[in-house]
Each structure stands twice: as C-alpha cells, then as structure tokens.
Amino acid sequence: MHPRLASDLWVSAYLARLRLADIPAYVTAKGDPTSGAVVVKCATLDGAARAYQRSYDLMADERTWVLLAEGEEAKVDAAVARARSFDRDLWIIELEDRAGRTLLQEDGLRD
C-alpha cells in the first residue's frame, strides 16, 4: 500500500506533468487540501468529453481511475456537477486535448 499524498500536492504535481506534455488544464473547483477526492474531465474539443474519478478496487487491493461519465460534453459537465454537489471537498480538474490524453495511467499518477 502506498502512502497517500495530500490532495493539493497531488493536484500541483499533476498540473506540472500536464504542462510538460502541453495539455491545457484548469482547476475549476478546489476541494479539501488534505483529503479531497479528485475528478479529471477531459474535453476533446469536438463536443465530447470524459470524466474520471478515483476508486478503490477491492479485488486488486489498489486505487485506480474509473470512468465517471463520457459522451456529449454537456452531459459530462452535468455528471461532474452532480458529483460536486454531493462532495464539496471534491477537486475538479478540466483538461483540453484533442487526443483525449489525461496521463492518468502514467507512473506516479495512476496509484
């Protein structure tokens, strides 16, 4: 089991990684700096988007990124807004990348 980084540190490191990959990203909602969950929304600039959230996989005994919503960007935005309405400590990070890159599966970000 890996120790968890404080949410604000993870978000800062993630934004830096995205900048290095030339992927525009914005924090649209700041959550709890220590233990807030994170949702990552990626708009592909063609009217579509995907949103990912962290989940715990009991079978693999690890945290993983899972798809929260995908499809028309307005519907994904609505799903993200619903998640935020249930959890005011939630961080929302929005990316824009035509190829849909999020880097969430890279070392240091996936777990």
Secondary structure, DSSP 8 states (H G I E B T S, - for coil): ------HHHHHHHHHHHHHHTT--EEEEE---TTT--EEEEEE-SSSEEEEEEEEEETTTTEEEEEEEEEEEHHHHHHHHHHHHHH-TT-EEEEEE-TT----TTSTTT--
